[in-house]
Amino acid sequence: MSESERRAVSPVLAGPGTTVAAARRALADAFRRADMDTPDLDARVLIGHVLGLDHAGLVSAAARALSGEEIAAIEAIAARRLAGEPVARIVGWKEFWGLPLRLGPATLVPRPETEIVVETALAALDAQGLRRQPLCIADIGTGSGALLLALLSELPRAFAVGTDISAAALAVARANARALGLSERAGFVMCELGVALAGGFDLIVSNPPYVRSRDIAGLPPEVRNHDPVLALDGGLDGLRCYRGLASDADRLLGRRGHLVVELGAGAAADVAALFRTVGLATGRPRADLAGVARALQISRTECV
């Protein structure tokens, strides 16, 4: 849909006296006409954000008349959504693994499919009975801290360090750790991949940039125009960061440690080959709900 077409469907709410419920319906209708995937959910989240109300609060306030200032704020935020800005960017946070995570311009919006990395990592630890042990974890390319904080929420005796080349992203991750009460078990280091880390980790996770440089222009506008290129661009073949991880994995992994990486679509075989070339074992890639091979487990010994 062109920008002019989006403006044409922009909701124009009635003046003061429009109710919360009527505004919510108007936004949902506008988003539906704009072919957005989740119009009702988007409308609920955005109006709730403007009014400071959760879902229950919106229901109880359904018949309340909005003020002129509230209507103006709702229309302004709806225009941003109709222009293609993701809801998470507008409200400034996104839920991941049940945790509310603040975002910033330097961080990706955490995506549901990335949770398969957490699932795969926990399964690897559970296979060794290590979930309640004092583990040492690294999250390479931590961004908002999503993987690191999800794992700390499940591993009560673990300590984790996150790395990133972006100081701004690390500031967001630190703030998320503080907000979730996990900062005493989390540290953050600015470096390329894992070069500043000493090694010996029980578990390493990473969601590295893996989009081929030439493919970035073809990404959906919500990603292309709003996610940081630094966190997307995986080089000419999308494998640049995987090569770096593979070359340093033997040094970073502890004797029985595991590495779990997120995979770009269609990259499973190539990524697995990189790690096998340096003498590490790879398991069967785990698929997300769309059937895309999304997570790969790597270790010194055979893994499943």
Phi, psi and omega in degrees: 000133181287166179298320180294323178294322178294319178298326183292332180261004180301131183293137172243101182285154176295171182290189178311137186116339173299134182274165176301315181296318181294320178296319179297318178295320181296318178294315180299319179296318179295318179293326178293317178295335178272009177062034177279149190292322185230068187297318182292318178295315179301316180298316180298314183294317184289317178292321176299322179295314180297317186270353182070036183238141172276185184301315179297322179294323177295320179295314183290335181262012189306323185269359181288139178280136179278149174279167177299323179293321179293319178298317179298319180294321179294317180295322180295318182287328176294322179298322178296318180293319180292337176278359175103004179285131181297148179303317182299324178292322182293313183276343174088009178206164179211140176278136176217126181055033180079005182253133175280120183244128173289148180243169174210169180302336183268002183242147170292157167280118179302136184248148183304324183295339179290341179297340177295334175294316178297314180301316181294319180295316180294322178297321179295319179290319180297326179297337179253004180066036188254002190302327183256017179269161178283081187274155174245121189237146173234138174242107186267118187081055193291333180059239180286354183089013188304305183295313182302312185287325175300316180293318179298328179292339182257343187240092192293342182247010182273154169239139184229146174238134178248139177244154174196153177273355182255118176297324180293320178296318180297324177297321177294316180298317178299317180297321178295320179298318179296315183298329182267003180070027183246006188293335180289343179246017182226137174231158184222137185227134177271115178194170174280122180048240182245024189296334182270000183267147184280333180105186180078027185280142175285329182210134173234135175233155179200135169243082187280165171299129183221009177278132176297140186307318184288345183268351184298320181297338181264004179290158175305144183305325181298330177272307185302319187267352187229335176275147181292131180302324181303328182269357181252321193284110179262014179091186186303319182250005180078004187250005187305309183289327177297322177298316179297318178296317181297319183292338183249359187296320182298321179290322187280328185281139171288175187304320180244026184282162179234147173240132177235125181241148171281147183246142168284157181302128178081005186260357189305311184295317181294319180292316178301319180298322179300316182284326177293329179298329180265015172089014179259156180264147179235145177268187175285131178301142178261135185267153174275185184294339178274000180085008180273129175299114193240336182224140180232129177263135182231140177206179178283334182240173183304132177230163184245000000 
